[in-house]
Amino acid sequence: MAKVKVATAWLDCCSGCHMSFLDLDEALIDLADVMELTATPITDIKEFSSVDIGIIEGSVSNPHDEEVAKDLRANCKILMVLGDCACFGGINSMRNLFTKEEVLRRYYIETESTKNGKIPSSEDIPPLLEQVKPVNQVVKVDCYVPGCPPSSKAIHYALTELLEGRIPVLPSEMMRFD
């Protein structure tokens, strides 16, 4: 039987959700028997190909994040989002209390340790969107695994359900970090 192909991406985030994924430890060995990781920050493959399951961590904060979310959605049958940033906007969405200009000015010019600061301008730095968004405000999401980060148990449960052909609904005891 062919392995289920899985691709993952991280957007604007701390990468804690991918760390929780790696915290599956020896369960990863069992999953590797039925699942093939394709493009992920873990494998360092950059281009998405057609996969069964796409997983996104992080919120959408710039046009590059939007492109990545749309590209993975276009290349996967089921899209799962991991963590509070992807599910709800997370801590990144705290910047929505301010204008983009206020955030950039405070960060690059007004911080106490900044001397002669200026807001950088480069093609390599994507411009900020006006507001940080959860993934479902950009693309269709099929299942959610909240948490900051979600526990490895919750991730394992969700992946196992998906591999069995079911959309996971996390039990309430998995909706908090112990």
Secondary structure, DSSP 4 states (H G I P E B T S, - for coil): -PPEEEEEEE-BS-SHHHHHHHTTTTHHHHHHTTEEE-SSTTTT--S---EEEEEEESBB-SHHHHHHHHHHHHTEEEEEEEHHHHHH-TGGGGGGGS-HHHHHHIIIIISTT-SS------TTSPPPPSS-B-GGGTS---EEE-SSSPPHHHHHHHHHHHHTT------GGGSS--
